[in-house]
Amino acid sequence: MHEWQQAHVNVRRSLELAHGALRAGGLPVGVAPAEMNALAGIATKTDCRCARCGARTGAPMICRARAREPETAESLRSAGPALFASPGLELALEEVWPVLEAAAQARADRRRG
């Protein structure tokens, strides 16, 4: 949770708003790339933050991402219910932080070979 507490207030607020929008049934734009970059700790070759891109690529992109990023998919499956159940993002993160740290470590280990 140190990373969350050290994040700039604008970053925390943006993610809190995205969390609230998702819980309300909305689809915040630009969240997934930021979350995946944070988990990965790496820059991406493509910086896509538009809703149209998601609509264009759709399910095939998600399936490819699941195959390429199994740790991310598993962490979402494990942590997702707690994240959506909690009215506050910070409380939810406290609960799932160990899962996210483990996923990030597993991804780093896999990428190192």
N, C-alpha and C positions, 0 to 999 in steps of 0.2 A: 504494500500500500504506500510505500515511500514515494514511488513514482507518481502516483495519483496526487498525493499531497504536495509534491514539488512542481506539478504541472501548472502552467500559467492559468490564471483564473479564467481567461477567455477559452482555453482548451477545455477546462472542466465544465464550464457553463455550456459550451457547444455540445459536448457529449451528454450532459444532463438533459438538454432540450431534445436531443435525438432520442434518448432513452424514453422520455415522456411521450414523444410523438409515436414511437414504436408501440408503447404500451397502450396508446389511444387508438391504434389501428392505422396510423399514418406510416409514411415511408420517407424518412429524412434522407436528403441527398448528400452524398459525399462522406458518409460515415464509414462504410465498410473498407474503402481503401486506407483511410487513416488508421482504423483499428488493426488491419492486417500489417501495415507498415510498422505500427507500434509494437505489435507482437513479434514481427520479424526483425525489427531493428535495422532494416535495410531500405534503400531507396528502390523504387520500381522503375522499369523502363517506360511504362505508360502511366501517366497521371490523369486518370479518368475520374471526373467528379460530376458527370451530368446524368440526369435521369434517362435521357434518350439512349445513352450507351447501354444501360442495363436493359432497356426495352429491346434494343437491337440484338444483344447477345443472348439474353434470356437463359433458359435452362441449360443449354450446352455449355455455357461459360461456367455455370455453377458446378456442373458435373466435372469439368476439367479442373476447376479449382479444388474440388474435393479430392481428386486423384493426386494433384500436385502438392496440396497442402493438407495432408491427413490430420496433422496435429491441430490445425485451426478448426477443421470440421469436427473433430472429436471434442475440442474444448467448447465449441458452441453447443454441441449436443449435451455435454455435461453441465455447462454453466448456464445455458440459455434459459431453462425453466426458472432458476433462481433470479436471473436478471430481469425477466419479465414479471415475476411475482412481486418483486420489491418495488414500492412506490418511489424509493430514492435510489439513485445510482450508486452513491457512495456506500450505502449500507449493503447493496447487492454486491459491489466489488469486494467489500470486506469478506463476504462469504465465499466468493468464487476466486479470489486472488491466488490461492495455492494452485488451483486448476490451471489458471492462465499462466502462472510462472512455470509450471511443469510442462505445459504445451510449448511455451517459448523455448525452454531448455531442450525439449525433445526435437523441436524443429532445428535449433542450432546444431545439435549433435548429428542429425540426419544430413544437414547441408555440409558439415565438415567431413562427412564420410566415415 
